[in-house]
Amino acid sequence: MGQARAFSPTPGRGTFGAALPWAAGADSLAHRDVVLAQWIAASPYELVPKHLAGLRQLRGVAFDWGE
């Protein structure tokens, strides 16, 4: 849910306060294309090329992840 809150927040609405890129049906999942487009636009794969000049000015970059 952390990724949903970062990429498609909906404060005060919804169960998690974020929109998910899918909707659960009785026996299937349906894509929510508008929300999925938000997630794609917020991904590092899309953001790095757009901010390359600024990133090149940095002296270092660190990544962190966990469970």
N, C-alpha and C positions, 0 to 999 in steps of 0.2 A: 504494500500500500504506500510505502514511502515514495516509490517512483510515480505513482498516480498523483500523490499530493504535490510532487515537484513539477510534473509535466502537465497536469490538467486539474488544478485545484478548483473546488467549488465550495468555498467557505460557507458554512451554515446550511448547506444542502447535501442531501444524500447520506448514506450510512457512514462513509469514510471521509466525507468532506472533499471528495475528488471524483471526477468522472473516469470511468473505466472504458477502454477501447472495445469492450464487448458487452453484450447483454445476455444473461443466462435465460434460456427458455426451459421448458419442461424436460426436453431431451437433447438440446443443442445450444450452441453459442452463436450469436449474431454479431457481426462486426458493426461498430459505430465509426463510420469513416471520418467524421469530423474530429472526433477525439483521437483516433489513430493518427490523423494528420498532425495534430498538436504534438503527439509523442514523437513522431518522426522529426518534426521541426526542432524539437528540444534535444534531440540526441546529439552526442558528441560528434558522430559521423557527419552531421549536417552543420554543426556550429564551428568546428575547427577551421574549415576552409574560409568561412565568413570572417573569422577573427585572426587569421594567420599573421597579419602584420603586428598586431598587439602581442600575440604569443611569441613571436620572434624576439620581442624586446625583453622577455622574461629571462632571468638568470637560471631558472630551474622550474621543473614541473613535478608534482608528486601526485600519485593516485593512491586511494585507499578504498578498501572494500572489506566486507565481512558478512557474517551470518547474523 
